[in-house]
Amino acid sequence: MAVKRVVANIASPDTGKAQSFYGDVLGMDLAMDHGWIVTFAGERGAMAQVSIAAEGGAGTPVPDFSVEVDNLEEVLEKVQAKGLGIEYGPADEPWGVRRFYVRDPFGRLVNILQHA
């Protein structure tokens, strides 16, 4: 038995709001749209992981989930252009990542990071 995929599910009566953040800001592709559920996906072969944390590191709250990107500055520019508030960072962390926290349209705290 092998886990093939881990999917974060976010409850919302308005799935259309997802495109602005997950599609436009993060550049994820719309992989499925049944009206009542939309799924955005990154590159094929992306790792599936689950983390359990007592804090988010550096004294921050635990984010709802983390998204690793290949160009943090580009994503940061898109977040700022959309007027989304940064809740933490950007910060260079001692464990080798540069990251920031932002809330998605559904109020979820998202840790956006790039490994140094």
N, C-alpha and C positions, 0 to 999 in steps of 0.2 A: 504494500500500500504506500502511495506517495501523495502528498498534498500537491495539487496542480495549480491552485490559485487561492488567494485570499482577497475578498472583496469587502470594502467598507460600505455599509448601507446607512444612508442618512434619510430619516423620515421627513417628508415635506409635502404639503398639498400642491405646491407649485414647482414641478420638476423643471419647468422652462428656465428658471433662474440659474440653473447649473451651467448653462452654456457660457455665460459671461465670465465666470470664474474659472471653471475647469477647462473649458475650451479656449476662450480668448486669453486669459492670463497664463494658465499653465500649458497651453498648447496640446492638451490631450484630445484624442479623436473620439467622436461619438461612435461607440461600438454597437450600441443597441438602443432603440427607442420604441417602447410599446405604449407610450402615452402615460401610463401610470408608473413606469420605471424607465429611467435613462441610465446608461452605463457609459462612462468615459474610460478610455484605456491609453496607456503610454506605449512605449516600445514593446514589441514582442520579446519575451524572455525576461521581462522585469521580474525581480525577485518577490516572492511572497513571504512576508514576515509578520510576526505578532510580537509586540513588546509589552511588558507589564512593568509599570514604573511607580515609584513612590513620589517622584517629583519630575519636572521636565528638564532638570539640569540647570546649573547656575541659579538655583533658587526660584525657577519659574514654575508655573502650574504645568501639570501634565497635559500636553496637547491631545486632541482627539485622535489625530493621526499625523504622520510625517510624510512629506513628499520630497524625495531627492531629485534635484534637477542638475543639468549639466552647465547652466549659466545663471547663477543666482542673481547677478546684477541685472540681467535682462528681465527676469521675472519681477525683481524689485521695482524696476522702472514701470512695468505694466501695472503693478499693484498701485503705485503712486499715481499713475496717469488716470486710473479709475477712481481715485480719491478714497481708496480703502485705508483704514487706519492700521498702522503697524503697532502691534501690542508689545513686541519685544524685539530688540535688535535694530538693524543687523549687527551681529556680534561674531567675532572670531573666538571660538571656544577652545579651551585647552585640550579637548579630546580630538581635535583635528577637523572640525567642520566650521563653516561660516553659515549663519542661519538667521531667520527672522520668523516671528509669529504674526499671523493675520487671521481674521475670521472670514469664513466663506459666507455666501448669502444666507445660509441656514443657521448661522451662529456658531458653527463648529470652529474650534481653535486649531489652526493648521500650522505645523512646523515645517517651513520650507527651508531646505538645506542643500549645501554642496560640500562634498569632501574636499579638503585642501590638497 
